[in-house]
Amino acid sequence: MKKNYSAGLIFVLVMTLVLTGCGGGGSSSSTESFVAGNGAVTFMKIGQRIQAPSIEGQTLDSNFYSATLGKVAVVNVWASWCSPCRAEAPTLSALSLSFPDVNFVGILTRDNPANAKAFIKRFSITYPTLIDDSILLGFRKSLVANAIPSTLVIDKNGLVAGRISGEITVASLTDLIERVAAE
């Protein structure tokens, strides 16, 4: 019996560490359920893709944004308190300028607007950030945003083509964008 109790305690401790992976010290109390990604890239073949939800809504700067159909889109799910989000922000910002024909948009999750605005200013992010993370529910039948950060690539037909679960790299996101744009 003592052996089962020890194994159960170890399991609980390991799961606690996994689920609190990236508590970067923000003021959000919902970081308890955060799961860090490992940068894994998933690419869906054309016949296996599912329709993405409508990527539209109010932005952090109180404007309305709606993704343009017929263009590849990169959707980055982030929060200011997340260390991998801070690490990838300069790369995302640079890639958004390198690919002007691609719609880049952020979706803020589990964060507050003041911290998010400071993050955007600090990292010179020029693309819009939506503040309604309920959009993420629309990905539940395809590639879900299963970590913070998660980056989804949507093809020209509005289908979910790929995902990077965790921090992106120049190579990983460039490869996904170029593969999808070439279709």
VMD Tcl script that builds the backbone (N, CA, C; Angstrom):
set m [mol new atoms 549]
animate dup $m
set s [atomselect $m all]
$s set {name element resname resid chain x y z} {
  {N N MET 1 A 0.831 -1.200 0.000}
  {CA C MET 1 A 0.000 0.000 0.000}
  {C C MET 1 A 0.866 1.252 0.000}
  {N N LYS 2 A 1.939 1.239 0.753}
  {CA C LYS 2 A 2.827 2.393 0.823}
  {C C LYS 2 A 3.435 2.680 -0.546}
  {N N LYS 3 A 3.747 1.640 -1.320}
  {CA C LYS 3 A 4.328 1.796 -2.645}
  {C C LYS 3 A 3.354 2.520 -3.582}
  {N N ASN 4 A 2.060 2.170 -3.541}
  {CA C ASN 4 A 1.048 2.830 -4.375}
  {C C ASN 4 A 0.888 4.286 -3.997}
  {N N TYR 5 A 0.946 4.598 -2.710}
  {CA C TYR 5 A 0.839 5.974 -2.252}
  {C C TYR 5 A 2.011 6.790 -2.778}
  {N N SER 6 A 3.217 6.251 -2.733}
  {CA C SER 6 A 4.403 6.947 -3.224}
  {C C SER 6 A 4.318 7.181 -4.726}
  {N N ALA 7 A 3.885 6.179 -5.462}
  {CA C ALA 7 A 3.750 6.327 -6.918}
  {C C ALA 7 A 2.709 7.392 -7.240}
  {N N GLY 8 A 1.619 7.417 -6.492}
  {CA C GLY 8 A 0.575 8.424 -6.708}
  {C C GLY 8 A 1.073 9.822 -6.410}
  {N N LEU 9 A 1.855 9.958 -5.350}
  {CA C LEU 9 A 2.412 11.253 -4.982}
  {C C LEU 9 A 3.391 11.737 -6.047}
  {N N ILE 10 A 4.223 10.849 -6.551}
  {CA C ILE 10 A 5.175 11.208 -7.607}
  {C C ILE 10 A 4.417 11.650 -8.852}
  {N N PHE 11 A 3.348 10.928 -9.222}
  {CA C PHE 11 A 2.549 11.289 -10.387}
  {C C PHE 11 A 1.962 12.689 -10.222}
  {N N VAL 12 A 1.401 12.974 -9.055}
  {CA C VAL 12 A 0.812 14.293 -8.800}
  {C C VAL 12 A 1.876 15.381 -8.903}
  {N N LEU 13 A 3.048 15.149 -8.345}
  {CA C LEU 13 A 4.122 16.144 -8.421}
  {C C LEU 13 A 4.579 16.381 -9.849}
  {N N VAL 14 A 4.738 15.314 -10.617}
  {CA C VAL 14 A 5.154 15.452 -12.015}
  {C C VAL 14 A 4.101 16.214 -12.808}
  {N N MET 15 A 2.831 15.876 -12.639}
  {CA C MET 15 A 1.765 16.563 -13.371}
  {C C MET 15 A 1.689 18.033 -12.968}
  {N N THR 16 A 1.921 18.338 -11.716}
  {CA C THR 16 A 1.926 19.728 -11.276}
  {C C THR 16 A 3.028 20.502 -11.984}
  {N N LEU 17 A 4.217 19.910 -12.079}
  {CA C LEU 17 A 5.315 20.572 -12.783}
  {C C LEU 17 A 5.000 20.752 -14.260}
  {N N VAL 18 A 4.415 19.762 -14.891}
  {CA C VAL 18 A 4.086 19.850 -16.314}
  {C C VAL 18 A 3.047 20.942 -16.550}
  {N N LEU 19 A 2.026 20.992 -15.736}
  {CA C LEU 19 A 0.937 21.937 -15.960}
  {C C LEU 19 A 1.265 23.362 -15.561}
  {N N THR 20 A 2.331 23.577 -14.855}
  {CA C THR 20 A 2.711 24.937 -14.486}
  {C C THR 20 A 3.987 25.360 -15.171}
  {N N GLY 21 A 4.354 24.684 -16.227}
  {CA C GLY 21 A 5.612 24.845 -16.952}
  {C C GLY 21 A 6.159 26.230 -17.147}
  {N N CYS 22 A 5.373 27.237 -17.459}
  {CA C CYS 22 A 5.938 28.510 -17.907}
  {C C CYS 22 A 5.409 29.678 -17.109}
  {N N GLY 23 A 5.151 29.565 -15.868}
  {CA C GLY 23 A 4.643 30.694 -15.110}
  {C C GLY 23 A 5.649 31.813 -15.100}
  {N N GLY 24 A 5.564 32.695 -16.071}
  {CA C GLY 24 A 6.544 33.748 -16.271}
  {C C GLY 24 A 6.377 34.924 -15.349}
  {N N GLY 25 A 5.498 34.829 -14.359}
  {CA C GLY 25 A 5.435 35.870 -13.366}
  {C C GLY 25 A 4.464 36.990 -13.673}
  {N N GLY 26 A 3.471 36.799 -14.499}
  {CA C GLY 26 A 2.491 37.832 -14.782}
  {C C GLY 26 A 1.454 37.890 -13.688}
  {N N SER 27 A 0.483 38.757 -13.870}
  {CA C SER 27 A -0.542 38.910 -12.847}
  {C C SER 27 A -1.747 38.022 -13.080}
  {N N SER 28 A -1.724 37.219 -14.102}
  {CA C SER 28 A -2.857 36.361 -14.403}
  {C C SER 28 A -2.846 35.138 -13.500}
  {N N SER 29 A -3.977 34.859 -12.884}
  {CA C SER 29 A -4.048 33.704 -12.002}
  {C C SER 29 A -4.366 32.424 -12.747}
  {N N SER 30 A -4.674 32.513 -14.034}
  {CA C SER 30 A -5.046 31.320 -14.782}
  {C C SER 30 A -3.841 30.592 -15.357}
  {N N THR 31 A -2.629 31.001 -15.029}
  {CA C THR 31 A -1.446 30.339 -15.560}
  {C C THR 31 A -1.238 28.971 -14.931}
  {N N GLU 32 A -2.024 28.619 -13.931}
  {CA C GLU 32 A -1.881 27.328 -13.270}
  {C C GLU 32 A -2.065 26.168 -14.238}
  {N N SER 33 A -2.906 26.338 -15.256}
  {CA C SER 33 A -3.181 25.252 -16.172}
  {C C SER 33 A -2.369 25.361 -17.462}
  {N N PHE 34 A -1.348 26.162 -17.473}
  {CA C PHE 34 A -0.514 26.350 -18.649}
  {C C PHE 34 A 0.294 25.103 -18.964}
  {N N VAL 35 A 0.348 24.751 -20.240}
  {CA C VAL 35 A 1.176 23.641 -20.703}
  {C C VAL 35 A 2.107 24.187 -21.768}
  {N N ALA 36 A 3.398 24.003 -21.583}
  {CA C ALA 36 A 4.382 24.482 -22.544}
  {C C ALA 36 A 4.514 23.493 -23.688}
  {N N GLY 37 A 4.613 24.014 -24.899}
  {CA C GLY 37 A 4.859 23.170 -26.061}
  {C C GLY 37 A 6.350 22.976 -26.257}
  {N N ASN 38 A 6.703 22.073 -27.137}
  {CA C ASN 38 A 8.114 21.776 -27.368}
  {C C ASN 38 A 8.586 22.205 -28.751}
  {N N GLY 39 A 7.775 23.000 -29.459}
  {CA C GLY 39 A 8.147 23.447 -30.790}
  {C C GLY 39 A 7.823 22.456 -31.888}
  {N N ALA 40 A 7.063 21.409 -31.555}
  {CA C ALA 40 A 6.713 20.390 -32.543}
  {C C ALA 40 A 5.874 21.001 -33.664}
  {N N VAL 41 A 6.202 20.621 -34.897}
  {CA C VAL 41 A 5.501 21.118 -36.069}
  {C C VAL 41 A 4.593 20.011 -36.611}
  {N N THR 42 A 3.339 20.363 -36.857}
  {CA C THR 42 A 2.382 19.442 -37.464}
  {C C THR 42 A 1.936 20.052 -38.782}
  {N N PHE 43 A 1.997 19.277 -39.849}
  {CA C PHE 43 A 1.545 19.724 -41.162}
  {C C PHE 43 A 0.456 18.788 -41.643}
  {N N MET 44 A -0.658 19.354 -42.095}
  {CA C MET 44 A -1.789 18.559 -42.576}
  {C C MET 44 A -1.795 18.559 -44.102}
  {N N LYS 45 A -1.943 17.383 -44.685}
  {CA C LYS 45 A -2.082 17.287 -46.134}
  {C C LYS 45 A -3.413 17.918 -46.534}
  {N N ILE 46 A -3.496 18.385 -47.762}
  {CA C ILE 46 A -4.676 19.123 -48.215}
  {C C ILE 46 A -5.982 18.373 -47.947}
  {N N GLY 47 A -6.068 17.112 -48.241}
  {CA C GLY 47 A -7.300 16.348 -48.050}
  {C C GLY 47 A -7.690 16.104 -46.604}
  {N N GLN 48 A -6.795 16.366 -45.676}
  {CA C GLN 48 A -7.052 16.112 -44.254}
  {C C GLN 48 A -7.400 17.377 -43.466}
  {N N ARG 49 A -7.390 18.502 -44.111}
  {CA C ARG 49 A -7.583 19.776 -43.412}
  {C C ARG 49 A -9.055 20.052 -43.092}
  {N N ILE 50 A -9.228 20.779 -41.998}
  {CA C ILE 50 A -10.551 21.170 -41.513}
  {C C ILE 50 A -10.660 22.694 -41.602}
  {N N GLN 51 A -11.855 23.172 -41.829}
  {CA C GLN 51 A -12.119 24.607 -41.912}
  {C C GLN 51 A -11.734 25.293 -40.602}
  {N N ALA 52 A -11.003 26.395 -40.717}
  {CA C ALA 52 A -10.655 27.202 -39.549}
  {C C ALA 52 A -11.866 28.042 -39.151}
  {N N PRO 53 A -11.946 28.424 -37.890}
  {CA C PRO 53 A -13.033 29.324 -37.507}
  {C C PRO 53 A -12.788 30.704 -38.121}
  {N N SER 54 A -13.778 31.527 -38.072}
  {CA C SER 54 A -13.631 32.900 -38.537}
  {C C SER 54 A -12.665 33.625 -37.598}
  {N N ILE 55 A -11.628 34.189 -38.176}
  {CA C ILE 55 A -10.626 34.908 -37.378}
  {C C ILE 55 A -10.979 36.392 -37.444}
  {N N GLU 56 A -11.816 36.807 -36.523}
  {CA C GLU 56 A -12.254 38.195 -36.508}
  {C C GLU 56 A -12.716 38.581 -35.115}
  {N N GLY 57 A -12.701 39.884 -34.876}
  {CA C GLY 57 A -13.164 40.385 -33.598}
  {C C GLY 57 A -12.443 41.656 -33.208}
  {N N GLN 58 A -12.666 42.046 -31.969}
  {CA C GLN 58 A -12.059 43.271 -31.449}
  {C C GLN 58 A -10.591 43.037 -31.145}
  {N N THR 59 A -9.782 44.016 -31.524}
  {CA C THR 59 A -8.344 43.935 -31.270}
  {C C THR 59 A -8.000 44.643 -29.966}
  {N N LEU 60 A -6.787 44.443 -29.567}
  {CA C LEU 60 A -6.284 45.059 -28.340}
  {C C LEU 60 A -6.354 46.586 -28.402}
  {N N ASP 61 A -6.250 47.146 -29.615}
  {CA C ASP 61 A -6.341 48.604 -29.755}
  {C C ASP 61 A -7.756 49.065 -30.116}
  {N N SER 62 A -8.753 48.235 -29.809}
  {CA C SER 62 A -10.187 48.539 -29.949}
  {C C SER 62 A -10.672 48.689 -31.386}
  {N N ASN 63 A -9.945 48.172 -32.349}
  {CA C ASN 63 A -10.407 48.142 -33.732}
  {C C ASN 63 A -11.057 46.792 -34.004}
  {N N PHE 64 A -11.713 46.677 -35.156}
  {CA C PHE 64 A -12.269 45.402 -35.574}
  {C C PHE 64 A -11.350 44.811 -36.631}
  {N N TYR 65 A -11.051 43.528 -36.521}
  {CA C TYR 65 A -10.184 42.847 -37.480}
  {C C TYR 65 A -10.910 41.634 -38.037}
  {N N SER 66 A -10.727 41.406 -39.333}
  {CA C SER 66 A -11.245 40.207 -39.974}
  {C C SER 66 A -10.197 39.727 -40.970}
  {N N ALA 67 A -9.774 38.472 -40.845}
  {CA C ALA 67 A -8.754 37.920 -41.734}
  {C C ALA 67 A -9.272 37.908 -43.169}
  {N N THR 68 A -8.393 38.219 -44.096}
  {CA C THR 68 A -8.727 38.249 -45.514}
  {C C THR 68 A -8.710 36.843 -46.081}
  {N N LEU 69 A -9.809 36.437 -46.690}
  {CA C LEU 69 A -9.850 35.131 -47.343}
  {C C LEU 69 A -9.005 35.187 -48.606}
  {N N GLY 70 A -8.481 34.037 -49.007}
  {CA C GLY 70 A -7.645 33.982 -50.201}
  {C C GLY 70 A -6.177 34.244 -49.923}
  {N N LYS 71 A -5.848 34.447 -48.661}
  {CA C LYS 71 A -4.462 34.658 -48.258}
  {C C LYS 71 A -4.101 33.661 -47.161}
  {N N VAL 72 A -2.845 33.280 -47.116}
  {CA C VAL 72 A -2.351 32.457 -46.015}
  {C C VAL 72 A -2.402 33.309 -44.747}
  {N N ALA 73 A -2.742 32.694 -43.634}
  {CA C ALA 73 A -2.792 33.395 -42.351}
  {C C ALA 73 A -1.954 32.661 -41.316}
  {N N VAL 74 A -1.289 33.432 -40.478}
  {CA C VAL 74 A -0.535 32.911 -39.341}
  {C C VAL 74 A -1.213 33.449 -38.091}
  {N N VAL 75 A -1.683 32.544 -37.247}
  {CA C VAL 75 A -2.394 32.912 -36.026}
  {C C VAL 75 A -1.547 32.470 -34.837}
  {N N ASN 76 A -1.084 33.448 -34.060}
  {CA C ASN 76 A -0.219 33.164 -32.917}
  {C C ASN 76 A -0.987 33.381 -31.622}
  {N N VAL 77 A -1.072 32.346 -30.794}
  {CA C VAL 77 A -1.742 32.417 -29.497}
  {C C VAL 77 A -0.668 32.688 -28.445}
  {N N TRP 78 A -0.834 33.780 -27.690}
  {CA C TRP 78 A 0.232 34.200 -26.793}
  {C C TRP 78 A -0.318 34.876 -25.535}
  {N N ALA 79 A 0.596 35.096 -24.592}
  {CA C ALA 79 A 0.322 35.865 -23.377}
  {C C ALA 79 A 1.619 36.539 -22.952}
  {N N SER 80 A 1.514 37.705 -22.361}
  {CA C SER 80 A 2.714 38.473 -21.995}
  {C C SER 80 A 3.534 37.819 -20.888}
  {N N TRP 81 A 2.904 36.998 -20.058}
  {CA C TRP 81 A 3.600 36.370 -18.938}
  {C C TRP 81 A 4.368 35.122 -19.348}
  {N N CYS 82 A 4.231 34.693 -20.576}
  {CA C CYS 82 A 4.800 33.438 -21.055}
  {C C CYS 82 A 6.213 33.651 -21.609}
  {N N SER 83 A 7.191 33.012 -21.013}
  {CA C SER 83 A 8.588 33.164 -21.446}
  {C C SER 83 A 8.817 32.779 -22.905}
  {N N PRO 84 A 8.304 31.636 -23.402}
  {CA C PRO 84 A 8.496 31.326 -24.822}
  {C C PRO 84 A 7.825 32.350 -25.742}
  {N N CYS 85 A 6.737 32.963 -25.284}
  {CA C CYS 85 A 6.082 33.999 -26.085}
  {C C CYS 85 A 6.995 35.213 -26.218}
  {N N ARG 86 A 7.639 35.583 -25.120}
  {CA C ARG 86 A 8.595 36.704 -25.173}
  {C C ARG 86 A 9.779 36.358 -26.060}
  {N N ALA 87 A 10.232 35.111 -26.006}
  {CA C ALA 87 A 11.389 34.691 -26.799}
  {C C ALA 87 A 11.078 34.694 -28.294}
  {N N GLU 88 A 9.858 34.314 -28.673}
  {CA C GLU 88 A 9.527 34.224 -30.102}
  {C C GLU 88 A 9.014 35.534 -30.687}
  {N N ALA 89 A 8.651 36.497 -29.867}
  {CA C ALA 89 A 8.041 37.738 -30.345}
  {C C ALA 89 A 8.886 38.471 -31.388}
  {N N PRO 90 A 10.194 38.650 -31.183}
  {CA C PRO 90 A 10.978 39.339 -32.222}
  {C C PRO 90 A 10.988 38.583 -33.551}
  {N N THR 91 A 11.005 37.262 -33.493}
  {CA C THR 91 A 10.998 36.449 -34.712}
  {C C THR 91 A 9.666 36.593 -35.437}
  {N N LEU 92 A 8.568 36.522 -34.713}
  {CA C LEU 92 A 7.254 36.699 -35.331}
  {C C LEU 92 A 7.119 38.080 -35.952}
  {N N SER 93 A 7.571 39.091 -35.235}
  {CA C SER 93 A 7.493 40.450 -35.749}
  {C C SER 93 A 8.289 40.585 -37.042}
  {N N ALA 94 A 9.506 40.044 -37.069}
  {CA C ALA 94 A 10.351 40.109 -38.269}
  {C C ALA 94 A 9.737 39.324 -39.423}
  {N N LEU 95 A 9.201 38.132 -39.135}
  {CA C LEU 95 A 8.594 37.321 -40.196}
  {C C LEU 95 A 7.336 37.981 -40.754}
  {N N SER 96 A 6.593 38.677 -39.926}
  {CA C SER 96 A 5.390 39.361 -40.424}
  {C C SER 96 A 5.778 40.435 -41.439}
  {N N LEU 97 A 6.935 41.037 -41.270}
  {CA C LEU 97 A 7.428 42.028 -42.236}
  {C C LEU 97 A 8.029 41.363 -43.464}
  {N N SER 98 A 8.614 40.175 -43.286}
  {CA C SER 98 A 9.216 39.439 -44.402}
  {C C SER 98 A 8.182 38.810 -45.323}
  {N N PHE 99 A 6.986 38.559 -44.800}
  {CA C PHE 99 A 5.906 37.946 -45.573}
  {C C PHE 99 A 4.703 38.898 -45.610}
  {N N PRO 100 A 4.806 39.994 -46.371}
  {CA C PRO 100 A 3.708 40.977 -46.384}
  {C C PRO 100 A 2.405 40.457 -46.984}
  {N N ASP 101 A 2.462 39.375 -47.764}
  {CA C ASP 101 A 1.248 38.821 -48.364}
  {C C ASP 101 A 0.568 37.791 -47.467}
  {N N VAL 102 A 1.064 37.625 -46.254}
  {CA C VAL 102 A 0.492 36.687 -45.294}
  {C C VAL 102 A -0.166 37.496 -44.176}
  {N N ASN 103 A -1.374 37.104 -43.804}
  {CA C ASN 103 A -2.068 37.747 -42.674}
  {C C ASN 103 A -1.487 37.214 -41.372}
  {N N PHE 104 A -0.854 38.051 -40.595}
  {CA C PHE 104 A -0.407 37.681 -39.253}
  {C C PHE 104 A -1.389 38.285 -38.271}
  {N N VAL 105 A -1.802 37.499 -37.287}
  {CA C VAL 105 A -2.701 37.978 -36.249}
  {C C VAL 105 A -2.396 37.226 -34.957}
  {N N GLY 106 A -2.452 37.933 -33.860}
  {CA C GLY 106 A -2.281 37.313 -32.552}
  {C C GLY 106 A -3.632 37.100 -31.897}
  {N N ILE 107 A -3.670 36.130 -30.997}
  {CA C ILE 107 A -4.832 35.959 -30.131}
  {C C ILE 107 A -4.301 35.936 -28.703}
  {N N LEU 108 A -4.690 36.942 -27.952}
  {CA C LEU 108 A -4.277 37.057 -26.561}
  {C C LEU 108 A -5.090 36.092 -25.723}
  {N N THR 109 A -4.426 35.355 -24.848}
  {CA C THR 109 A -5.141 34.423 -23.984}
  {C C THR 109 A -4.615 34.529 -22.554}
  {N N ARG 110 A -5.529 34.442 -21.620}
  {CA C ARG 110 A -5.200 34.397 -20.190}
  {C C ARG 110 A -4.293 35.548 -19.757}
  {N N ASP 111 A -4.624 36.726 -20.180}
  {CA C ASP 111 A -3.777 37.884 -19.915}
  {C C ASP 111 A -4.656 39.114 -19.739}
  {N N ASN 112 A -4.060 40.214 -19.342}
  {CA C ASN 112 A -4.818 41.454 -19.233}
  {C C ASN 112 A -4.315 42.457 -20.263}
  {N N PRO 113 A -5.173 43.345 -20.700}
  {CA C PRO 113 A -4.823 44.276 -21.774}
  {C C PRO 113 A -3.611 45.170 -21.486}
  {N N ALA 114 A -3.461 45.630 -20.274}
  {CA C ALA 114 A -2.329 46.524 -19.969}
  {C C ALA 114 A -0.991 45.816 -20.179}
  {N N ASN 115 A -0.871 44.597 -19.674}
  {CA C ASN 115 A 0.372 43.843 -19.867}
  {C C ASN 115 A 0.591 43.519 -21.339}
  {N N ALA 116 A -0.495 43.185 -22.033}
  {CA C ALA 116 A -0.394 42.845 -23.456}
  {C C ALA 116 A 0.047 44.051 -24.283}
  {N N LYS 117 A -0.487 45.219 -23.992}
  {CA C LYS 117 A -0.088 46.434 -24.722}
  {C C LYS 117 A 1.390 46.745 -24.494}
  {N N ALA 118 A 1.861 46.561 -23.283}
  {CA C ALA 118 A 3.280 46.786 -22.992}
  {C C ALA 118 A 4.146 45.783 -23.764}
  {N N PHE 119 A 3.693 44.547 -23.855}
  {CA C PHE 119 A 4.392 43.499 -24.597}
  {C C PHE 119 A 4.508 43.888 -26.076}
  {N N ILE 120 A 3.401 44.323 -26.666}
  {CA C ILE 120 A 3.380 44.710 -28.081}
  {C C ILE 120 A 4.321 45.877 -28.339}
  {N N LYS 121 A 4.321 46.830 -27.456}
  {CA C LYS 121 A 5.221 47.983 -27.605}
  {C C LYS 121 A 6.680 47.549 -27.468}
  {N N ARG 122 A 6.955 46.740 -26.466}
  {CA C ARG 122 A 8.330 46.280 -26.213}
  {C C ARG 122 A 8.918 45.535 -27.407}
  {N N PHE 123 A 8.095 44.691 -28.057}
  {CA C PHE 123 A 8.593 43.851 -29.138}
  {C C PHE 123 A 8.241 44.389 -30.530}
  {N N SER 124 A 7.729 45.608 -30.595}
  {CA C SER 124 A 7.411 46.277 -31.864}
  {C C SER 124 A 6.554 45.404 -32.779}
  {N N ILE 125 A 5.518 44.836 -32.224}
  {CA C ILE 125 A 4.618 43.989 -33.004}
  {C C ILE 125 A 3.642 44.884 -33.764}
  {N N THR 126 A 3.614 44.719 -35.084}
  {CA C THR 126 A 2.793 45.590 -35.922}
  {C C THR 126 A 1.491 44.941 -36.366}
  {N N TYR 127 A 1.355 43.644 -36.235}
  {CA C TYR 127 A 0.119 42.988 -36.654}
  {C C TYR 127 A -0.900 43.020 -35.512}
  {N N PRO 128 A -2.186 42.895 -35.841}
  {CA C PRO 128 A -3.229 43.010 -34.814}
  {C C PRO 128 A -3.269 41.807 -33.874}
  {N N THR 129 A -3.765 42.065 -32.676}
  {CA C THR 129 A -3.993 41.011 -31.684}
  {C C THR 129 A -5.450 41.052 -31.257}
  {N N LEU 130 A -6.123 39.927 -31.423}
  {CA C LEU 130 A -7.515 39.808 -30.998}
  {C C LEU 130 A -7.569 39.509 -29.504}
  {N N ILE 131 A -8.576 40.046 -28.840}
  {CA C ILE 131 A -8.681 39.843 -27.387}
  {C C ILE 131 A -9.736 38.812 -27.003}
  {N N ASP 132 A -10.393 38.223 -27.985}
  {CA C ASP 132 A -11.425 37.221 -27.718}
  {C C ASP 132 A -10.855 35.826 -27.960}
  {N N ASP 133 A -10.343 35.198 -26.899}
  {CA C ASP 133 A -9.737 33.877 -27.093}
  {C C ASP 133 A -10.771 32.761 -27.239}
  {N N SER 134 A -12.068 33.103 -27.236}
  {CA C SER 134 A -13.078 32.074 -27.515}
  {C C SER 134 A -12.977 31.607 -28.974}
  {N N ILE 135 A -12.296 32.359 -29.811}
  {CA C ILE 135 A -12.036 31.942 -31.195}
  {C C ILE 135 A -11.327 30.581 -31.194}
  {N N LEU 136 A -10.520 30.339 -30.186}
  {CA C LEU 136 A -9.748 29.096 -30.108}
  {C C LEU 136 A -10.640 27.861 -30.069}
  {N N LEU 137 A -11.855 28.003 -29.562}
  {CA C LEU 137 A -12.787 26.867 -29.524}
  {C C LEU 137 A -13.114 26.374 -30.932}
  {N N GLY 138 A -13.054 27.265 -31.911}
  {CA C GLY 138 A -13.339 26.894 -33.285}
  {C C GLY 138 A -12.311 25.969 -33.907}
  {N N PHE 139 A -11.154 25.830 -33.267}
  {CA C PHE 139 A -10.111 24.935 -33.768}
  {C C PHE 139 A -10.225 23.525 -33.183}
  {N N ARG 140 A -11.205 23.269 -32.349}
  {CA C ARG 140 A -11.275 22.015 -31.606}
  {C C ARG 140 A -11.387 20.764 -32.471}
  {N N LYS 141 A -11.878 20.888 -33.708}
  {CA C LYS 141 A -12.007 19.718 -34.570}
  {C C LYS 141 A -10.805 19.545 -35.493}
  {N N SER 142 A -9.864 20.467 -35.418}
  {CA C SER 142 A -8.678 20.371 -36.278}
  {C C SER 142 A -7.432 20.373 -35.396}
  {N N LEU 143 A -6.515 21.246 -35.678}
  {CA C LEU 143 A -5.310 21.375 -34.857}
  {C C LEU 143 A -5.578 22.429 -33.793}
  {N N VAL 144 A -5.723 21.997 -32.574}
  {CA C VAL 144 A -6.029 22.940 -31.496}
  {C C VAL 144 A -4.762 23.639 -31.023}
  {N N ALA 145 A -4.967 24.809 -30.467}
  {CA C ALA 145 A -3.866 25.526 -29.830}
  {C C ALA 145 A -3.658 24.854 -28.479}
  {N N ASN 146 A -2.751 23.881 -28.436}
  {CA C ASN 146 A -2.618 23.018 -27.264}
  {C C ASN 146 A -1.539 23.455 -26.290}
  {N N ALA 147 A -0.938 24.587 -26.534}
  {CA C ALA 147 A 0.098 25.116 -25.645}
  {C C ALA 147 A 0.124 26.624 -25.820}
  {N N ILE 148 A 0.791 27.282 -24.912}
  {CA C ILE 148 A 1.026 28.714 -25.043}
  {C C ILE 148 A 2.533 28.893 -25.083}
  {N N PRO 149 A 3.061 29.361 -26.182}
  {CA C PRO 149 A 2.390 29.794 -27.404}
  {C C PRO 149 A 2.056 28.620 -28.323}
  {N N SER 150 A 1.124 28.853 -29.213}
  {CA C SER 150 A 0.824 27.975 -30.340}
  {C C SER 150 A 0.670 28.868 -31.552}
  {N N THR 151 A 1.145 28.387 -32.680}
  {CA C THR 151 A 1.028 29.148 -33.918}
  {C C THR 151 A 0.386 28.256 -34.965}
  {N N LEU 152 A -0.714 28.735 -35.526}
  {CA C LEU 152 A -1.461 27.990 -36.529}
  {C C LEU 152 A -1.295 28.664 -37.879}
  {N N VAL 153 A -1.171 27.863 -38.929}
  {CA C VAL 153 A -1.088 28.385 -40.288}
  {C C VAL 153 A -2.333 27.921 -41.026}
  {N N ILE 154 A -3.027 28.888 -41.617}
  {CA C ILE 154 A -4.275 28.627 -42.329}
  {C C ILE 154 A -4.027 28.868 -43.812}
  {N N ASP 155 A -4.477 27.939 -44.643}
  {CA C ASP 155 A -4.220 28.060 -46.074}
  {C C ASP 155 A -5.155 29.082 -46.731}
  {N N LYS 156 A -4.962 29.297 -48.035}
  {CA C LYS 156 A -5.726 30.303 -48.781}
  {C C LYS 156 A -7.213 29.992 -48.848}
  {N N ASN 157 A -7.580 28.743 -48.609}
  {CA C ASN 157 A -8.986 28.335 -48.628}
  {C C ASN 157 A -9.626 28.367 -47.243}
  {N N GLY 158 A -8.888 28.848 -46.251}
  {CA C GLY 158 A -9.423 28.938 -44.899}
  {C C GLY 158 A -9.365 27.644 -44.120}
  {N N LEU 159 A -8.503 26.711 -44.556}
  {CA C LEU 159 A -8.357 25.425 -43.867}
  {C C LEU 159 A -7.098 25.424 -43.012}
  {N N VAL 160 A -7.164 24.762 -41.865}
  {CA C VAL 160 A -6.019 24.701 -40.961}
  {C C VAL 160 A -4.979 23.753 -41.558}
  {N N ALA 161 A -3.819 24.308 -41.904}
  {CA C ALA 161 A -2.779 23.553 -42.600}
  {C C ALA 161 A -1.644 23.099 -41.687}
  {N N GLY 162 A -1.391 23.820 -40.615}
  {CA C GLY 162 A -0.277 23.435 -39.757}
  {C C GLY 162 A -0.312 24.121 -38.417}
  {N N ARG 163 A 0.539 23.593 -37.529}
  {CA C ARG 163 A 0.631 24.148 -36.173}
  {C C ARG 163 A 2.045 23.957 -35.662}
  {N N ILE 164 A 2.516 24.959 -34.944}
  {CA C ILE 164 A 3.740 24.829 -34.165}
  {C C ILE 164 A 3.304 24.951 -32.716}
  {N N SER 165 A 3.522 23.897 -31.967}
  {CA C SER 165 A 3.106 23.839 -30.572}
  {C C SER 165 A 4.291 24.227 -29.698}
  {N N GLY 166 A 4.277 25.455 -29.244}
  {CA C GLY 166 A 5.403 25.987 -28.486}
  {C C GLY 166 A 6.088 27.072 -29.286}
  {N N GLU 167 A 7.271 27.425 -28.848}
  {CA C GLU 167 A 8.020 28.523 -29.464}
  {C C GLU 167 A 8.387 28.220 -30.920}
  {N N ILE 168 A 8.121 29.189 -31.791}
  {CA C ILE 168 A 8.486 29.032 -33.198}
  {C C ILE 168 A 9.964 29.358 -33.375}
  {N N THR 169 A 10.509 28.903 -34.486}
  {CA C THR 169 A 11.834 29.352 -34.922}
  {C C THR 169 A 11.661 29.948 -36.307}
  {N N VAL 170 A 12.646 30.688 -36.770}
  {CA C VAL 170 A 12.598 31.241 -38.116}
  {C C VAL 170 A 12.400 30.102 -39.116}
  {N N ALA 171 A 13.180 29.039 -38.958}
  {CA C ALA 171 A 13.124 27.925 -39.902}
  {C C ALA 171 A 11.771 27.218 -39.872}
  {N N SER 172 A 11.240 26.944 -38.687}
  {CA C SER 172 A 9.985 26.178 -38.608}
  {C C SER 172 A 8.811 26.948 -39.199}
  {N N LEU 173 A 8.691 28.224 -38.861}
  {CA C LEU 173 A 7.553 28.981 -39.372}
  {C C LEU 173 A 7.738 29.342 -40.847}
  {N N THR 174 A 8.950 29.679 -41.251}
  {CA C THR 174 A 9.197 29.974 -42.663}
  {C C THR 174 A 8.855 28.765 -43.523}
  {N N ASP 175 A 9.262 27.585 -43.097}
  {CA C ASP 175 A 8.970 26.374 -43.847}
  {C C ASP 175 A 7.463 26.157 -43.996}
  {N N LEU 176 A 6.723 26.298 -42.905}
  {CA C LEU 176 A 5.273 26.121 -42.961}
  {C C LEU 176 A 4.624 27.152 -43.890}
  {N N ILE 177 A 4.999 28.404 -43.741}
  {CA C ILE 177 A 4.412 29.461 -44.576}
  {C C ILE 177 A 4.696 29.180 -46.054}
  {N N GLU 178 A 5.946 28.870 -46.374}
  {CA C GLU 178 A 6.310 28.652 -47.769}
  {C C GLU 178 A 5.629 27.422 -48.362}
  {N N ARG 179 A 5.504 26.349 -47.584}
  {CA C ARG 179 A 4.822 25.140 -48.068}
  {C C ARG 179 A 3.359 25.437 -48.382}
  {N N VAL 180 A 2.696 26.147 -47.473}
  {CA C VAL 180 A 1.283 26.433 -47.647}
  {C C VAL 180 A 1.058 27.476 -48.756}
  {N N ALA 181 A 1.907 28.482 -48.822}
  {CA C ALA 181 A 1.766 29.520 -49.852}
  {C C ALA 181 A 2.002 28.968 -51.246}
  {N N ALA 182 A 2.816 27.944 -51.366}
  {CA C ALA 182 A 3.141 27.362 -52.682}
  {C C ALA 182 A 2.026 26.477 -53.231}
  {N N GLU 183 A 1.052 26.152 -52.443}
  {CA C GLU 183 A -0.023 25.250 -52.871}
  {C C GLU 183 A -0.953 25.938 -53.871}
}
mol reanalyze $m
mol bondsrecalc $m
mol representation Tube
mol addrep $m
